[in-house]
Structures are given as C-alpha cells and as structure tokens.
C-alpha cells in the first residue's frame, strides 16, 4: 500500500491538483491569485514514514460460490497510523501533510483450490468498501487571500487518492496473485473469470427527497439555505446526483436514478450530502450510516413488491451549523434490485428469430458467426427494435456508471454520465480484455485498447473507454530438450535490445543455431495482457456493437469489431473469442520489418463478452 500511495501521489494527484485549480481559475483570479504560477506545483518531499500497519479481527471461513466452487476467504481490518513528511510546494505557499490514517476492511480470497502443491493456485486481495483515509494538514506561507485555494487543494488531494485506491483495490477491482502450477492444472483455470467475476445483480437507487438539511449558504435577504447534492457510493462506484438549488428540503427530479453493480450483499451503500459552492470547496452537510445491501432491503418498506423506500437520518457531527439538526436531517432513498439472467425477457423471446435473420451473409463469413447460419443462410431482414420492459421510473434523468477497473482515458473511473432519456437500461454488458498476440515486444510496450460502444444506449450515441497499458508476458516454448525460461529471455534480449546477430547469440549461449532461431520466432508471440473488465449498461443490446482500436502512443495500430448480436446468440449469452485485428498499412510495414521470418502480419485480440438482462423481482435476503 505504501508503494501504491507513492505512485498515486506522484502520477495522479499532481495532475488532479492542476486540473482542479484550472476548474476554479476564474474564481481564484478574483481573489488575486496568480494561477499561471501554479502550473509548476509539485511534491517537495514524499516520505510516508516507517510505521508498520496492523491487522485486526482476522477471520477465515470456507465459502461456496454460485458455481459450487469451494474457496477459502480471510477477512480482517487493516489499520495504519503514520507520521509523514509530505510537502506539496504550490509556489505561493506550501501544504505539508503531517499524518495519514488508513482504515479498511479487507478480504483475501484463496482460489482456485487444486489437488496438488501448492494447494492454492491464486489469491485475490481487495477491500469490500472504500477505506477511510484521513489527513492532518499544516499550511506554511498561506494568507487569508489564499484560503480558497488551500481548501480546493485539500479536497482534490483527498478525492484523487480515494479514487485511485478504489480503482486498484476496492471491489470489483482486486489484486490477483498467481502461483506457479503445472501446465495440466494451468490449462483448467480461467484466470479471467476468477479475476473479473460477474456481479450478483444490479441495484437501482434514487435519491428522492431530503428534509431539514443544514443551511450552509448565508443570504443577504431571507433565510440561510443550501444547494444540496448527494454522493452515492458502493464499493469503488461513486455517483454524484444533480444539485437542487437554494433549499434545505430538496426534491430531486422524479426520473433521476442510478444503476450500480452489486458483487456481494455485504457491500455497504454509503450516502453523503454536500452543498455546492462556486468559489470554494463544497461544504459537507452530513452522511448516512453505511448499510449493507441486505440490511437496506430488510429495513426498507415495499412500495409495490419490487420497489422499496427507506428514510435515513444524516450524521451531522462536525458539520458547521449542524447544531440542532441531529435526528432531524434526513433523506429518502428508493431502491430496486435486479438479478441477472442469460435468457431473453418474455417480451423479447419472439425477437430472437428476427435477430438471426438480421445478420447478413457477409458478416457471417467474416466473423464466423454461427455454423448453422453459415450453412443455411437466411435472407437478411430489418432488426425489430426491442422495447424496454416497463419500469417504475420511466422519464427524466438516468445516470449510468461504467466500471471502474483501473481504466484510463476519456471517462475517469468513478465518473458518471447523466443524460435525459426516456429509456432505462435493461441489460449489463461485460467485456473482459484478455490480451493480444502477433506483435513484437516493441509494439506491445505501452499498448492500449480504446473500446467504443455504439448503439443500444438510448439517446446516448456512444461511450468511449481506454484500457490500461498491457503487460508483456514471457514466451513459453516447448522443446524436446526444454530450455529454461531465463535462457530464452537472455536470447531475446541480446537480439532485440543489444542488437546481436543470431549466430553471435548461439556462440555466446552455447546453443545451436536452430534452437536460437526457434526461440527468436517464438518471441513474435509474446503476449500482451490487459486483464481488465469493462462494464456498460445497455438499453437495447441487439442494436449495439463494440469497436476496438489498438493504440500505441496515440497511434492507431489496428481495429476490430464485435456486433453484440453474436453474444446474444451464444449459449448463456457468453462469447469467448479471438478477434482478427485489421492492421493499418503503416503499422503493418513496421511490424513486418521486425519479423524474423517472411510471413504475413497476423494480429489477434482475445476477449470474452457476456450480456445479462435485468430480471425484476422482489428482493430476497440471501442466506
């Protein structure tokens, strides 16, 4: 965790601080702050101290997963109190961080269990909910005129660290540790499924009303008031509602609801209320007591058997002006839970035949859609739109959260898209990016995938997500006389990095020339792995398609396409496939020059795609 915090502070926090300052540039200039000087903001010191963390309340239990797999789970609390020596040099002043406190409930899932040493083939480490991270600040050289800037910087630092820790450690994100096992066992393990399991269901939540909230904004004429909005948190998912202006008794828009993926009924739903401010950091107005999904539905009142409502009091301790509001400030949440199914809803089953007939023969030949279609093609016909099933909330604003797994790029993890739409999502799409093969090592370094979903999103034209950079795995070549992985790596490094000729490498390594050539040919199949899952909610899956673009340093290497009709027609709506990548001419020429033998450039992406429809039903408390 110390190493992760170091990377977050240096790589992410500085960019976030500069961005926040630019967002408030006009307001800061009114206070006489020279914003241009703040471009060179940086960390003068970054020492997290040497105090050890402590583990408490350790428990170990056996669990039976939904697929009847037996696993071991270790739960506990991780607590860290450290005196730090971190100094942010903001040019106009210095912002020291003198102490950091970290508290979080972690889980270690030991799976899969195998029948040979080392018994456990892997371990997943994650936090069920966002850990609490508290700071003690001191300010050097800041006058009263810079108080707004100090407030903005403190807020940005807290938000960025919390977001980045969530993106790496908080469910559904997790750190996977793999043990070395035999080749026979390795072939039976689906690491993608283990590291990126499907959620238990989807929670649709609406912040409906608030009453007797703390008034944070003073008014020249009339009573003090607030501009309240809410932050809804479940695991690493953070959703921000719209702001209701100038009221302490807000009613949020009737159609404003949010969908969140639920991976465990023990996950805690948290809600915080803030007052929106233009010239300074937003004021905290209170928070609800965190409650698990099971606790929420047990305590809530049912509206129609499927929709639930619950009033929650806000804890206003430490809120400025909160005296007298304890036991009065409260908010209403409306909840609905969906299980996920791989079968079409009753209203859509009759359209399956229409989907099949809509796939033209060219697409069938190009992607090998289904053998039955290829052998007995049907005349393409129009796709009949799938109407969304009726839902209690039909109009207004729908916020859709897109996961959240260490993603980078166009949409920040934890950021939501809020748009007026008449349709609500009816399905969840999960794309697991496994990796790419067919590229030399030089092309794999820094390689990303840009995934664009087009269609099926209601009135939203498309969503764009960038993956993280891929990791390069070492080649594994089987010879009659096995060659150690370390020696194979030396051969590749001598040729690729040092520029040695194969004959020289054979002499240096005491290998025969044929073996060196075989190792060099194998290096072309170095595998780039992303190990990343991306989720998106869809209003009409049959109309959607996914476009993949391989990017290296913003240059487009190639692209591939996946129509979601292919996924819908697979058994259990689950597709595991290797997509052929159409390589751009310039990139193909460069790749061809690096091949050790004369053969065509063949780049392929491996992935799995799953589509699950929402099933509306009365919530049942799990065992």
N, C-alpha and C positions, 0 to 999 in steps of 0.2 A: 504494500500500500504506500509505503514511503517513496519507492521508485515511481509509482504511478502518479503520486501527487507532484513529484518533481517535474515529470513530463507535462502534466496538466498546467502547472503554473507557468512554465516557460513556453509551451507551444500553443496553449489555448487561451489562458487568462489574459495575456497581453493583447491578443487580437480582440478579445471581447471588451476589454477596457477601452481600447481605442475606438471600437465601434459604438459603445455606449456614449463616449464623450462626443463623437460626431453626431449622434442622435440628438443630443442636447446642446449642440454647438451654439445655436441662436440664443437660447436662454442664458447660456454661460457668458456669452459676449455682452449681454445686457448688464451682467454683474461686473464687467470689466476684466474678464478672464481672457488672456491671450491663448486661444485654443490651438493656434498653429504650433506653439511651443510644446504641446503635449504629444506630438507625433513621435517624439523620441523617448516616451515613457518606457521604463524597463525595471528589472529587478536588480537592485544594488547588491543584495545578499539573499541567499535562499538556503538556509540551514534549518532543517526540521528537528534538530536535536537528536539525542541518542536514547531517549526514554523508551523502554520496551512496552509493547502492548500487552494487555492481559486478556485471557479467555475465561469466561464465566458461564455458569449454568449449562454445562455441556450435557447433552443427552444423545443417545444413539438408539435407533429403532429400525426395525425391518418394515419395509413398505411393499405393497403390492400395487404396481401401476395398472393403468387401464387395460394394457395388453397382457396382463397377468405375469409380467416380469417382476421377479423378486429383486429388490435393491436394498442397500443399507444407506441410512441417512443420519448424519451427525448435525445437530443443531446447537447453537450457542450464541453467546454475546461477545463481541469484540470491542474492547474499550481502550482508548489511547488518550492520555493526558501528556502533552509535551510542551515545554518551554522552547519556543522557536526564535530564530533570529532571521526573520524575513523582512526585507525593506523594499517597498515599491518607491522608486525615485520618479516622482511626477514633475520634475524640473522646478515647478513653482512651490512645491513642498514635498515632504517625504511621509510615507504612510507605513509605519512599522507594524508588523503582526507579531505580537509577543507570546501568544499562546494559542494552540489549536487543541480542541477536544473533539474526539471522534467516537461515536457510539452507534453500533449497528448490530442487528440480529442476522447471523449468517447461517448458511446451510452448506454442507458438503454431501453431495450425492455420489455414492460409490456404485458405479455401473459401467459396463455390464459385469456380472459375476461369471467367471469361467471355471471350468473343471480342471484347471492346471495352474501351476505357478505363473504369474504372481497372484492368482485367485481373483484380483480386481483388475480389470483391463483399463479402467479410466476413472477419473474423478471430476465432478463439476463443482465449482465453488461460486456461490452467488449470495446476494442479500435479498431477502424477501421484499424489503421496502427500502426506500432511500435512507441511508444512515444520517444521523444528526451530526452536523459538523458546525461547531461554534468557534468563534474567533474573539480574541482580545486585541483591540487596535490601540495604537497611540499615534498622534499626529504631531509632526515636527514642522514648524515654519508655516503653518496654515493660519491665515487670519480669518476674520468673520466673513469677508467677502468670498472666501473660497469654501465656505461650509457646504454649499450645494454640490460642488464638485467632489468633495470628500464623501458626501452621502451617496452620490452616484457611483463612485468607485467602489465603496464598500459593498453596495448592493450588487454591482456587476461581478465582483470577485466571488461573492457567496453563490450567486446563481450559476456562474460558469463552473466552479469546482463541483457543485452538487450535480449539475447536468453531466459533466464528463465522468464522474464516478458512477453515475447511473448508467451511462452508455456502456460501461465496461463490466460492471459488477452486479447491477440490480436487475432482478427478473423482469423480462425474459432473457436478458443478457447474462452471460455466465462465462467463467474461465474454464476451459476444458484442458485437463492434463491426461495425456495418453501414455500408457505403459507399453513397453515393447513386448509383443506377444508373438507366437508362432504364426507363420504365413497361413496355416489352415484356419486358425482362430480369427486372424485379421480379415479374412475373406467373408466371415459370417457376421461381422459387425458393421452396422450402418451408422458411422460417426455423425453424418449429417442429421439423421433422425434423433440421435442421442443429444447432440448439442443444440438442436433447434426443434424441440417438440411442439406439437400443435397445442393451442390453448384449450382449456376446459370449456370455454364458452365466451360470450361477449356480453358485457354489461353496458346497457344504455342508460345514461344518467342525465337528468335535467335539474339544474339549479332553478327552482321555481320562484321562491319568494324569500325575502328577508324582512325581519321586523326588529325595531328598536336597536338598530345598529348605532355604533358610536359616531358622533358628528366630529369629523376631523378638520373640516374647512370652515374657517370663520367668515362670516358675511358682514359687509358694511351695513346692509339693510336686511332685516329679518333674522331668523334663527340660523345657527350654525348647521351645516349639512355635510354630506359626503357624496362622492362619486364612486359607488362600490362596484367591484367586480370580484369574481371568485377564481381560485386556482384549485382544480380538482386533480388529485394525484393518486395513482395506483401503480405501484412498482416504479418503473422508470418512465411511465407515461405521465406527462404533465400537460393539462389542458387549461387554457385561460378563457373565461367566458367574456361576453360583451360587458361594457360598462353602462350602468344606469346612472344618469346624471342627476345631481342635486336632490338626493333623497336619502333618508335613513330607513325607509320602508320600501325597498325596491321590489318590483315585479319584473322578472326577466321575460323576454319575448316568449310567447306561447310555444313556438316551434323550435326553440333553441335546445338541442340535445347533443350528447356526445357519446361515441362508442369507444369502449376500452376492452382490450383483450384480457381475459382472466386465465391465469395459469395455475392458480391454487386458490381454493376457497379460504385459505388462511391469509391471503394478501389483505393488507389494510387499505381501506379507502380513506383518504385524508382530504380535508377541505379547508382552505384559508381564504379569508376575505380581506381585500385591500381597498384603499381609497386611491383613486387615480389622481396623480398630480403632474402638472406640466413642467414645473420649474425645479422639482426636486424628486428624490426617490419616493415611491408610493408608500403611503402610511399603512401600517398593519392594523387591522380592525378586529382581529380575533380568529380563532381556529376551532374546529370541532374536535371532539375526542376521536382518535383513529379507531375504526371498527372494521373487523374482517367482513368479507362478503357474506359469510354465513350469519354473523351477528346482525348485519344490516337487515337482511330479509326476515330473520326471526323476529326482530323488534318492529319492523315496518307494518303498516296497515295496508291491506289489499284494497285496491280501487275497483278492479273488475276481474280479480282472479289471476291476472297476469301483470298488471301494473301495480306498483307499490308506492306508498308515500310515507315519509318519516320526517318529523321535525327534530332538529338537532340544535342544542344550545352551544353558543360560542364561548370559549375560554378567552376572557379579555384581560387576563393577568398581564401586566406590563404594557398595556395599551394606553397611550396618552389620552386622558379624558374618559377612560373606561370606568371610573368610579360610578357606582350606581347602576351599571349595566350588567353586572354579574347576575345570571339567572334570568335575564331579560332578552339580551341579544340572541337571536335565533334565526335559523334558515330552514327552508323546506326543500328536501330532495325527493324527486320522483325517479323510480328505478324500474328497470325491466331487464330480465335475464334471458339470454338466448343460448340454447345448446347448439352445437354444430353438427350438421349431418351431410353425408356424401350422397344423398338422394335428392332428386328434384322435388320441390314442393308440389302438392297436388295440383295447383293451378298451372304448373309448368310441365308436368309429365307428358302431356299431349303434344308439347312442342319439340320433344326430342327428335321425332321424325323430321320436323322442319329444319332442325339444326343439321342433321345428316345431309339432307337434300341441298342445303345451302353451301356446302363445301364443294368448290369446283374441282374439276379433274386435274388442273394444273397444280393447284396447291396439294392435292392428294399425292401426285407423283413427286413433287419437290420435297415434301417433308415426310412422305410415307405415313400418311395419317392413320388409316386403318386397313388391314388386309381385305376386310370384307368390302370396303368401299372401293378399293383399288381393283378388285376382281370383278365387282358388279357395280360400276359407277352409275349414279343416278343423275338425272337432269338437274342442274343447279336451279334453285328457286329462291325467292326472296326470304330473308330471315324475318320471321314473325317476332315482333318485339315482345319481350317478357314483361308483363305488368308486375310491378312490385306488389307483394301482398299487403293488405290493409294494415295500418299500424295506428296506435292511439294518437301519435303525433304526426300530422300529415303535412303541415305547412310551416314555413318560417325558415330558421337558420339551423343548419346541421353542421356540427364541427366533426371532422373526421381526422383521427390521429393515425399517423403512419409510422410504423416501427422502424426505429428506435434501437437498432442493433449496431452501435458503433458506426453509424452511417456518416457520410460526409457529403457536402455539396450543396445542391440547390435548396434543399429544405433542411434546416437544422433539426437534429434529433430532439424530440420533445416539442417541436413547433407544430401547431395545428393549422389546418386550412378551414376557414369558416366562410361559408357561402350560402346565399339564399337559394333554396331549392325546394321543389315540391316533393321530390323523391328522397327516401331514406335508404341507406344501404341494406341489402338483403343477403349479402354473401361476403365471405372473407377469402382473399387470395393470399397464399403463402408461397413465396419464391425462395428456394434455398440455392444460393450460388455456390456450387462446389469448387469449380476450378476451370482451367484452360490448359490445353496441351497443343503442341505443334509449334511453339515459339522458342527461339533461342533464349538463353538466360538474359542477354542484354535487353531483349524486348519485354521480358517478364518483370524486370525491376520497375516498380512504381506503377504497374498496370492497374487500371480501374475499369469498372463497368458502369456505364450510365444506363439506367433502366427507365424507360418511358412507357407508362400505361396510357393507351389511347382508347377512348370509348368506354362505355359501361359505367361512367362516373356521374351520371345525371347531367347537370348543366355545366359541370367542370370538363373542359376539353381534354386535359391530360395532367398527369402528375409525373414529376421527374425526380429520380433519386440516384445519387452516386454511391457506389460501394467504397469500402476502404481499399487500400492498396493490397495487392495479393502478396502472399508469402510463397517463397520458392522452396519446393521440396527436392531432396536429393534423388538422383536416379537410382533405381534398384535393378541391376542387370543380373540375370541368372546365367552362369556359365557351367560347363561340365566340371571345370575346376573353379569353384567360387572365388571371386576376387573381393577383398574387403572393401566396404563402402568408403573407408578413409582413403584407400589407394585409388579408387575410382575418382574420388573428389580431387586428389592431387593431380591426376592425369588431366582432368577437365580444366583445372586452374592453370596448369602450365601452358596449355594451348590457348585458352580463352583470355586469361588475364596477363600472362607473361609473354605470349607470342611465340612459344617454342613450336618447332615443326614436329609432326608425329614421330618421325624417325629419331629425333633427339630425345623425345619423351620415352620412347621404347628403350633407348640406351640408358637413360638415367634411372628408369624404374625397373630395369631388367625384365621387362615384359616383351613378348614377341610382338611384331608389328601388327599382326592380325587382331590380337587382343586389344591393342591400343585403338585400332580403327573401330572395333566393335564398341568400345567404351565411348568413343567420340560420337559415333552415330547415336548412341543412347542418350547423349547429353541433349540432343534435339528434343527429346521427350521429357525434359524436366517439366514438372507440373507446377503451375501457379495456382495456389489455393486461396479462396476468399473465406470460406467457412462462415458465410453470413446469410441471415434470413431477413427478408423484407416482406412486410405485410401491408396489404391495402384493402380497404372496404370498397365493395362494388355495388352499384345499383342494378346493373344488368350485365352479368358475366358473359352472356352469349354475344354481346356486342363489343367486348373488349379484346385487345391484343397487346402484347408486350414487345417492345423493341429494345434490343440490347446493342450498345455501342462500346467497343473496346477502346479505351483512351490511354495514351501514354504521353505525359507532359502536354496534355490538351490536344495532341494529335490523334485523329481518328485512325485506328489500325484496321478495323473492320466492323461489321454489324451482322446481326441475326435477328430473326423474328419468330415469335411464338403466338399463334392465334389461340385464345382461350377455349375455343370450340374443341380443340384437341384434348385439352384437360377434361372438359365436361364429358367427353365420350369415353374416357378411360375408366377402367374398373376403379370403384371407390373415388372417382374424380381425382386420381393421383397419377401424375405423369413423371416418370424418371427417364430422362432422355439426354442425348448428346446432340447439340445443335451445330451444324456446319456454319462456320463464320465466313462471310464474304469479305475477303481482304482487299483493301484499297490498293490500286496499282503501285503507288509509291512505296507503301509499306511492303508489298509483296516482293518488289525488286530488292529492297534492302534485306529482307529475310532470306531470299534466295541466295544472295551473295554469302550468307553466313552458313549455309548448309555444307556438310562435309561430303555429301554425295549428290549427284544430279537427280533430283526428284521434285515433284510439284509441291508447292506450299499447301499444306493441309492443316488448318487451324480449327479446333473444335472446342466448344464450351459444354461442360457437364452441369446439369442442374436438375432439380426436382420442383414440380409445381403442384400445388394442391388447392382445390376450391371447395369450400364448405358453405352450405346455405344455413341461414339462421333458422332455427326452429323455435317458434314462440310457444311457451308453455308455462304453467305455474311453477314457480321456483320450489325445488325440493331441497331441504337441508341435507347435504351429503353425510354419509356415515363417517 
